């Protein structure tokens, strides 16, 4: 497990997302104090992106967010896995595939990550069917006729 003596608050994680956001499909998030003991590279996390919640993979940890303003960095919402689903070897293979095929890391991640591991939500909308047949109308006295 991740050695928390090296990373105390603040702790930042580079999270790879299955979004086509350019050549570098990683965003930086702050790790909440309550999750620091569980955070490690290769685990799936839930992070906010705009108004959505997206599943991503932690690909790096640091005590400094780099060139990003610390006040603007959003928090990781939850850690899904207790153990990494991506080993170091798998992450290196993932990076090689992205470079070799000129694909963004996010697009490659979406391809290699099993569908059940993505935790994507889908919205289905069903429209009511119109009943075929004669249109029924009601008279002013409350009786219903077949419209003939």
DRENKOL-581266 format. One record per residue: residue number from 1; residue in three letters; x, y, z negated of N, C-alpha, C in turn. Coordinates in Angstrom, 2 decimals. Layout:
N
{rec NUM, 'ALA', {X, Y, Z}, {X, Y, Z}, {X, Y, Z}}
...
***
This chain:
148
{rec 1, 'UNK', {0.84, -1.18, 0.00}, {0.00, 0.00, 0.00}, {0.88, 1.23, 0.00}}
{rec 2, 'UNK', {0.30, 2.33, 0.32}, {0.98, 3.62, 0.41}, {1.53, 4.03, -0.94}}
{rec 3, 'UNK', {2.76, 4.51, -0.97}, {3.41, 4.93, -2.20}, {3.01, 6.38, -2.50}}
{rec 4, 'UNK', {2.15, 6.55, -3.48}, {1.61, 7.89, -3.77}, {2.60, 8.80, -4.47}}
{rec 5, 'UNK', {3.74, 8.28, -4.93}, {4.70, 9.16, -5.59}, {5.34, 10.13, -4.60}}
{rec 6, 'UNK', {5.37, 9.78, -3.33}, {5.94, 10.65, -2.31}, {4.95, 11.70, -1.84}}
{rec 7, 'UNK', {3.66, 11.38, -1.87}, {2.65, 12.31, -1.39}, {1.67, 12.62, -2.50}}
{rec 8, 'UNK', {1.74, 13.82, -2.98}, {0.74, 14.27, -3.94}, {-0.05, 15.35, -3.23}}
{rec 9, 'UNK', {-0.95, 15.97, -3.92}, {-1.76, 17.01, -3.31}, {-0.87, 18.20, -2.99}}
{rec 10, 'UNK', {-0.83, 18.75, -1.81}, {-1.62, 18.37, -0.65}, {-0.95, 17.25, 0.15}}
{rec 11, 'UNK', {-1.78, 16.43, 0.75}, {-1.34, 15.37, 1.64}, {-2.12, 15.51, 2.94}}
{rec 12, 'UNK', {-1.43, 15.44, 4.07}, {-2.06, 15.61, 5.37}, {-1.85, 14.36, 6.21}}
{rec 13, 'UNK', {-2.85, 14.07, 7.03}, {-2.80, 12.88, 7.88}, {-3.03, 13.28, 9.33}}
{rec 14, 'UNK', {-2.22, 12.73, 10.22}, {-2.48, 12.86, 11.66}, {-3.41, 11.72, 12.02}}
{rec 15, 'UNK', {-4.57, 12.07, 12.57}, {-5.59, 11.08, 12.88}, {-5.80, 11.04, 14.39}}
{rec 16, 'UNK', {-5.64, 9.84, 14.97}, {-5.90, 9.65, 16.39}, {-7.38, 9.38, 16.57}}
{rec 17, 'UNK', {-7.97, 10.06, 17.53}, {-9.42, 9.96, 17.76}, {-9.71, 9.40, 19.14}}
{rec 18, 'UNK', {-10.87, 8.77, 19.28}, {-11.27, 8.21, 20.56}, {-11.99, 9.27, 21.38}}
{rec 19, 'UNK', {-11.39, 10.43, 21.45}, {-11.96, 11.54, 22.20}, {-10.97, 11.99, 23.27}}
{rec 20, 'UNK', {-11.44, 12.37, 24.42}, {-10.54, 12.88, 25.45}, {-10.20, 14.34, 25.20}}
{rec 21, 'UNK', {-9.32, 14.60, 24.23}, {-8.99, 15.98, 23.87}, {-7.59, 16.35, 24.34}}
{rec 22, 'UNK', {-7.16, 15.76, 25.42}, {-5.87, 16.12, 25.98}, {-4.82, 15.06, 25.72}}
{rec 23, 'UNK', {-3.62, 15.40, 26.08}, {-2.50, 14.46, 26.00}, {-2.24, 14.01, 24.57}}
{rec 24, 'UNK', {-2.44, 14.89, 23.62}, {-2.24, 14.52, 22.23}, {-3.61, 14.43, 21.57}}
{rec 25, 'UNK', {-4.13, 13.23, 21.42}, {-5.47, 13.04, 20.86}, {-5.43, 12.88, 19.34}}
{rec 26, 'UNK', {-4.59, 13.65, 18.70}, {-4.48, 13.59, 17.25}, {-4.85, 14.94, 16.66}}
{rec 27, 'UNK', {-5.57, 14.89, 15.56}, {-5.88, 16.09, 14.81}, {-5.37, 15.90, 13.38}}
{rec 28, 'UNK', {-5.06, 16.99, 12.71}, {-4.55, 16.93, 11.34}, {-5.69, 17.17, 10.36}}
{rec 29, 'UNK', {-5.74, 16.31, 9.33}, {-6.75, 16.42, 8.28}, {-6.08, 16.35, 6.92}}
{rec 30, 'UNK', {-6.71, 16.98, 5.95}, {-6.23, 16.92, 4.57}, {-6.83, 15.69, 3.90}}
{rec 31, 'UNK', {-6.02, 15.01, 3.12}, {-6.49, 13.84, 2.38}, {-6.96, 14.31, 1.00}}
{rec 32, 'UNK', {-8.23, 14.05, 0.65}, {-8.71, 14.46, -0.68}, {-7.97, 13.71, -1.79}}
{rec 33, 'UNK', {-7.86, 14.32, -2.94}, {-7.17, 13.68, -4.08}, {-7.74, 12.30, -4.39}}
{rec 34, 'UNK', {-9.05, 12.16, -4.25}, {-9.69, 10.88, -4.58}, {-9.30, 9.76, -3.63}}
{rec 35, 'UNK', {-8.76, 10.09, -2.45}, {-8.39, 9.08, -1.46}, {-6.89, 8.88, -1.29}}
{rec 36, 'UNK', {-6.08, 9.69, -1.97}, {-4.62, 9.61, -1.78}, {-4.09, 8.22, -2.11}}
{rec 37, 'UNK', {-4.62, 7.55, -3.11}, {-4.11, 6.23, -3.49}, {-4.45, 5.15, -2.45}}
{rec 38, 'UNK', {-5.43, 5.40, -1.58}, {-5.85, 4.41, -0.58}, {-5.36, 4.70, 0.83}}
{rec 39, 'UNK', {-4.78, 5.87, 1.05}, {-4.41, 6.28, 2.39}, {-3.12, 5.59, 2.84}}
{rec 40, 'UNK', {-3.12, 5.13, 4.10}, {-1.92, 4.56, 4.70}, {-2.07, 4.56, 6.21}}
{rec 41, 'UNK', {-0.97, 4.51, 6.91}, {-1.00, 4.51, 8.36}, {-1.65, 3.23, 8.87}}
{rec 42, 'UNK', {-2.47, 3.38, 9.92}, {-3.10, 2.22, 10.54}, {-4.51, 1.92, 10.07}}
{rec 43, 'UNK', {-5.02, 2.66, 9.08}, {-6.39, 2.43, 8.61}, {-7.36, 3.34, 9.34}}
{rec 44, 'UNK', {-8.61, 2.90, 9.43}, {-9.65, 3.72, 10.05}, {-10.19, 4.69, 9.01}}
{rec 45, 'UNK', {-10.48, 5.91, 9.48}, {-11.05, 6.94, 8.61}, {-12.21, 7.60, 9.32}}
{rec 46, 'UNK', {-13.07, 8.23, 8.54}, {-14.18, 9.02, 9.09}, {-13.80, 10.48, 8.88}}
{rec 47, 'UNK', {-13.83, 11.24, 10.00}, {-13.44, 12.64, 9.95}, {-14.47, 13.51, 10.66}}
{rec 48, 'UNK', {-14.59, 14.77, 10.24}, {-15.51, 15.67, 10.94}, {-14.85, 16.28, 12.18}}
{rec 49, 'UNK', {-15.59, 16.29, 13.28}, {-15.17, 16.97, 14.51}, {-16.38, 17.76, 14.97}}
{rec 50, 'UNK', {-16.28, 19.06, 14.91}, {-17.42, 19.95, 15.17}, {-18.55, 19.58, 14.23}}
{rec 51, 'UNK', {-19.71, 19.20, 14.77}, {-20.84, 18.84, 13.91}, {-21.01, 17.33, 13.80}}
{rec 52, 'UNK', {-20.06, 16.56, 14.36}, {-20.16, 15.10, 14.35}, {-19.18, 14.49, 13.36}}
{rec 53, 'UNK', {-19.42, 13.22, 13.04}, {-18.49, 12.43, 12.23}, {-17.94, 11.35, 13.15}}
{rec 54, 'UNK', {-16.61, 11.27, 13.25}, {-15.94, 10.39, 14.19}, {-15.02, 9.44, 13.43}}
{rec 55, 'UNK', {-14.89, 8.21, 13.94}, {-13.93, 7.26, 13.39}, {-12.60, 7.44, 14.09}}
{rec 56, 'UNK', {-11.53, 7.49, 13.31}, {-10.18, 7.62, 13.87}, {-9.22, 6.72, 13.13}}
{rec 57, 'UNK', {-7.97, 6.70, 13.57}, {-6.91, 5.89, 12.97}, {-5.82, 6.82, 12.47}}
{rec 58, 'UNK', {-5.38, 6.62, 11.23}, {-4.27, 7.42, 10.71}, {-2.99, 6.94, 11.36}}
{rec 59, 'UNK', {-2.27, 7.86, 12.01}, {-1.02, 7.51, 12.68}, {0.19, 8.17, 12.04}}
{rec 60, 'UNK', {-0.04, 9.03, 11.08}, {1.08, 9.68, 10.39}, {0.63, 10.38, 9.13}}
{rec 61, 'UNK', {1.53, 10.45, 8.16}, {1.26, 11.13, 6.89}, {2.38, 12.12, 6.61}}
{rec 62, 'UNK', {2.02, 13.25, 6.00}, {3.00, 14.28, 5.73}, {2.49, 15.15, 4.59}}
{rec 63, 'UNK', {3.41, 15.82, 3.92}, {2.99, 16.75, 2.86}, {2.84, 18.17, 3.41}}
{rec 64, 'UNK', {3.07, 18.34, 4.71}, {2.99, 19.65, 5.34}, {2.20, 19.50, 6.63}}
{rec 65, 'UNK', {1.21, 20.36, 6.89}, {0.42, 20.23, 8.12}, {1.13, 20.75, 9.36}}
{rec 66, 'UNK', {2.36, 21.20, 9.22}, {3.10, 21.73, 10.36}, {2.72, 23.18, 10.61}}
{rec 67, 'UNK', {2.45, 23.50, 11.85}, {2.18, 24.88, 12.25}, {0.73, 25.30, 11.99}}
{rec 68, 'UNK', {-0.10, 24.40, 11.45}, {-1.52, 24.68, 11.25}, {-1.73, 25.35, 9.89}}
{rec 69, 'UNK', {-2.62, 26.33, 9.84}, {-2.96, 27.01, 8.60}, {-3.66, 26.03, 7.66}}
{rec 70, 'UNK', {-3.09, 25.81, 6.46}, {-3.62, 24.84, 5.50}, {-5.07, 25.12, 5.12}}
{rec 71, 'UNK', {-5.47, 26.38, 5.13}, {-6.82, 26.74, 4.72}, {-7.86, 26.32, 5.75}}
{rec 72, 'UNK', {-7.44, 26.12, 7.00}, {-8.38, 25.76, 8.06}, {-8.47, 24.24, 8.29}}
{rec 73, 'UNK', {-7.63, 23.48, 7.62}, {-7.61, 22.02, 7.82}, {-8.80, 21.38, 7.09}}
{rec 74, 'UNK', {-9.56, 20.57, 7.82}, {-10.72, 19.89, 7.23}, {-10.27, 18.63, 6.49}}
{rec 75, 'UNK', {-11.16, 18.13, 5.63}, {-10.86, 16.95, 4.82}, {-11.31, 15.66, 5.51}}
{rec 76, 'UNK', {-10.56, 14.59, 5.26}, {-11.01, 13.25, 5.63}, {-12.23, 12.94, 4.78}}
{rec 77, 'UNK', {-13.29, 12.40, 5.38}, {-14.52, 12.12, 4.65}, {-14.47, 10.78, 3.92}}
{rec 78, 'UNK', {-13.89, 9.77, 4.56}, {-13.86, 8.44, 3.94}, {-12.80, 7.58, 4.61}}
{rec 79, 'UNK', {-12.31, 6.60, 3.88}, {-11.40, 5.60, 4.42}, {-12.19, 4.31, 4.54}}
{rec 80, 'UNK', {-12.21, 3.74, 5.74}, {-13.03, 2.55, 6.00}, {-12.33, 1.26, 5.57}}
{rec 81, 'UNK', {-11.04, 1.14, 5.87}, {-10.31, -0.11, 5.63}, {-9.45, -0.04, 4.38}}
{rec 82, 'UNK', {-9.32, -1.19, 3.72}, {-8.40, -1.29, 2.58}, {-6.99, -1.63, 3.05}}
{rec 83, 'UNK', {-6.90, -2.35, 4.16}, {-5.61, -2.69, 4.76}, {-5.61, -2.20, 6.21}}
{rec 84, 'UNK', {-4.44, -1.88, 6.75}, {-4.38, -1.36, 8.12}, {-4.88, -2.37, 9.15}}
{rec 85, 'UNK', {-5.66, -1.88, 10.13}, {-6.07, -2.74, 11.23}, {-5.10, -2.60, 12.40}}
{rec 86, 'UNK', {-4.24, -1.57, 12.36}, {-3.20, -1.38, 13.36}, {-1.85, -1.45, 12.68}}
{rec 87, 'UNK', {-1.07, -2.48, 13.02}, {0.28, -2.60, 12.48}, {1.19, -1.61, 13.20}}
{rec 88, 'UNK', {2.41, -1.47, 12.72}, {3.38, -0.58, 13.37}, {3.63, -1.04, 14.81}}
{rec 89, 'UNK', {3.76, -2.34, 15.02}, {3.96, -2.88, 16.37}, {2.79, -2.52, 17.29}}
{rec 90, 'UNK', {1.56, -2.65, 16.79}, {0.39, -2.32, 17.60}, {0.35, -0.83, 17.94}}
{rec 91, 'UNK', {0.77, 0.02, 17.01}, {0.80, 1.45, 17.28}, {1.85, 1.79, 18.33}}
{rec 92, 'UNK', {3.00, 1.10, 18.29}, {4.03, 1.32, 19.31}, {3.55, 0.84, 20.67}}
{rec 93, 'UNK', {2.86, -0.29, 20.72}, {2.30, -0.80, 21.97}, {1.26, 0.18, 22.52}}
{rec 94, 'UNK', {0.42, 0.69, 21.65}, {-0.59, 1.67, 22.02}, {0.06, 2.90, 22.65}}
{rec 95, 'UNK', {1.14, 3.41, 22.03}, {1.84, 4.57, 22.57}, {2.47, 4.24, 23.93}}
{rec 96, 'UNK', {3.04, 3.05, 24.05}, {3.65, 2.66, 25.33}, {2.60, 2.58, 26.44}}
{rec 97, 'UNK', {1.44, 1.98, 26.15}, {0.36, 1.88, 27.14}, {-0.07, 3.27, 27.60}}
{rec 98, 'UNK', {-0.20, 4.19, 26.65}, {-0.61, 5.56, 26.99}, {0.39, 6.22, 27.94}}
{rec 99, 'UNK', {1.67, 6.06, 27.64}, {2.69, 6.68, 28.49}, {2.79, 5.99, 29.84}}
{rec 100, 'UNK', {2.78, 4.68, 29.85}, {2.95, 3.92, 31.09}, {1.82, 4.18, 32.08}}
{rec 101, 'UNK', {0.58, 4.25, 31.57}, {-0.58, 4.44, 32.44}, {-1.04, 5.90, 32.52}}
{rec 102, 'UNK', {-0.24, 6.82, 31.98}, {-0.57, 8.25, 31.99}, {-1.97, 8.50, 31.45}}
{rec 103, 'UNK', {-2.27, 7.87, 30.35}, {-3.57, 7.99, 29.71}, {-3.40, 8.71, 28.38}}
{rec 104, 'UNK', {-4.42, 9.44, 27.97}, {-4.33, 10.08, 26.65}, {-4.39, 9.00, 25.58}}
{rec 105, 'UNK', {-3.74, 9.21, 24.44}, {-3.82, 8.22, 23.36}, {-5.25, 7.94, 22.93}}
{rec 106, 'UNK', {-6.12, 8.96, 22.97}, {-7.52, 8.76, 22.60}, {-8.25, 7.83, 23.55}}
{rec 107, 'UNK', {-8.01, 8.01, 24.85}, {-8.65, 7.13, 25.85}, {-8.12, 5.71, 25.71}}
{rec 108, 'UNK', {-6.83, 5.56, 25.45}, {-6.25, 4.23, 25.26}, {-6.81, 3.59, 23.99}}
{rec 109, 'UNK', {-6.93, 4.37, 22.94}, {-7.50, 3.85, 21.70}, {-8.92, 3.36, 21.91}}
{rec 110, 'UNK', {-9.70, 4.12, 22.66}, {-11.08, 3.72, 22.92}, {-11.12, 2.40, 23.69}}
{rec 111, 'UNK', {-10.13, 2.16, 24.54}, {-10.08, 0.93, 25.32}, {-9.65, -0.26, 24.48}}
{rec 112, 'UNK', {-8.64, -0.08, 23.62}, {-8.10, -1.23, 22.89}, {-8.80, -1.51, 21.56}}
{rec 113, 'UNK', {-9.52, -0.53, 21.05}, {-10.22, -0.73, 19.78}, {-11.52, -1.47, 20.03}}
{rec 114, 'UNK', {-11.73, -2.63, 19.38}, {-12.98, -3.36, 19.59}, {-14.19, -2.49, 19.27}}
{rec 115, 'UNK', {-15.26, -2.69, 20.01}, {-16.47, -1.86, 19.88}, {-17.00, -1.86, 18.45}}
{rec 116, 'UNK', {-16.98, -3.00, 17.78}, {-17.50, -3.07, 16.41}, {-16.62, -2.29, 15.44}}
{rec 117, 'UNK', {-15.35, -2.08, 15.78}, {-14.44, -1.36, 14.89}, {-14.56, 0.15, 15.05}}
{rec 118, 'UNK', {-15.28, 0.61, 16.08}, {-15.38, 2.05, 16.35}, {-16.38, 2.76, 15.45}}
{rec 119, 'UNK', {-17.36, 2.06, 14.94}, {-18.40, 2.67, 14.09}, {-19.05, 3.86, 14.76}}
{rec 120, 'UNK', {-19.42, 3.70, 16.00}, {-20.09, 4.76, 16.72}, {-21.58, 4.67, 16.48}}
{rec 121, 'UNK', {-22.22, 5.79, 16.49}, {-23.67, 5.79, 16.36}, {-24.27, 6.06, 17.73}}
{rec 122, 'UNK', {-25.40, 5.45, 17.97}, {-26.09, 5.63, 19.24}, {-27.51, 6.05, 18.96}}
{rec 123, 'UNK', {-27.99, 6.98, 19.74}, {-29.35, 7.47, 19.58}, {-30.17, 6.99, 20.77}}
{rec 124, 'UNK', {-31.24, 6.28, 20.49}, {-32.13, 5.82, 21.53}, {-33.44, 6.59, 21.43}}
{rec 125, 'UNK', {-33.91, 7.08, 22.55}, {-35.17, 7.81, 22.59}, {-36.12, 7.02, 23.47}}
{rec 126, 'UNK', {-37.32, 6.74, 22.98}, {-38.32, 6.03, 23.77}, {-39.52, 6.92, 23.95}}
{rec 127, 'UNK', {-39.94, 7.04, 25.19}, {-41.12, 7.85, 25.48}, {-42.34, 6.95, 25.49}}
{rec 128, 'UNK', {-43.47, 7.45, 24.96}, {-44.69, 6.62, 24.97}, {-45.17, 6.42, 26.41}}
{rec 129, 'UNK', {-45.66, 5.23, 26.67}, {-46.18, 4.92, 28.01}, {-47.59, 5.45, 28.16}}
{rec 130, 'UNK', {-47.88, 5.92, 29.36}, {-49.24, 6.36, 29.65}, {-50.05, 5.13, 30.00}}
{rec 131, 'UNK', {-51.23, 5.06, 29.46}, {-52.11, 3.93, 29.76}, {-52.75, 4.14, 31.12}}
{rec 132, 'UNK', {-52.69, 3.13, 31.93}, {-53.31, 3.21, 33.24}, {-54.79, 2.89, 33.11}}
{rec 133, 'UNK', {-55.57, 3.49, 33.94}, {-57.01, 3.26, 33.89}, {-57.77, 4.56, 34.01}}
{rec 134, 'UNK', {-59.00, 4.50, 33.70}, {-59.84, 5.68, 33.82}, {-59.62, 6.62, 32.66}}
{rec 135, 'UNK', {-59.68, 7.88, 32.97}, {-59.54, 8.90, 31.94}, {-60.88, 9.08, 31.25}}
{rec 136, 'UNK', {-60.88, 8.98, 29.94}, {-62.12, 9.13, 29.19}, {-62.25, 10.57, 28.73}}
{rec 137, 'UNK', {-63.43, 11.10, 28.88}, {-63.70, 12.48, 28.44}, {-64.83, 12.46, 27.44}}
{rec 138, 'UNK', {-64.89, 13.47, 26.63}, {-65.99, 13.54, 25.67}, {-66.90, 14.71, 26.04}}
{rec 139, 'UNK', {-68.18, 14.47, 25.89}, {-69.16, 15.51, 26.16}, {-69.25, 16.43, 24.95}}
{rec 140, 'UNK', {-69.96, 17.50, 25.11}, {-70.13, 18.45, 24.01}, {-70.92, 17.86, 22.84}}
{rec 141, 'UNK', {-71.72, 16.83, 23.13}, {-72.49, 16.24, 22.03}, {-71.72, 15.14, 21.29}}
{rec 142, 'UNK', {-70.44, 14.89, 21.70}, {-69.66, 13.91, 20.98}, {-69.66, 12.53, 21.61}}
{rec 143, 'UNK', {-70.45, 12.31, 22.67}, {-70.46, 10.99, 23.31}, {-69.30, 10.91, 24.29}}
{rec 144, 'UNK', {-68.77, 9.72, 24.47}, {-67.64, 9.48, 25.35}, {-68.13, 8.83, 26.63}}
{rec 145, 'UNK', {-67.70, 9.37, 27.76}, {-68.07, 8.78, 29.05}, {-66.81, 8.35, 29.78}}
{rec 146, 'UNK', {-66.96, 7.58, 30.86}, {-65.82, 7.10, 31.62}, {-65.31, 8.12, 32.63}}
{rec 147, 'UNK', {-65.84, 9.27, 32.68}, {-65.39, 10.31, 33.56}, {-65.99, 10.22, 34.95}}
{rec 148, 'UNK', {-67.02, 9.45, 35.17}, {-67.66, 9.34, 36.48}, {-68.85, 10.22, 36.57}}
***
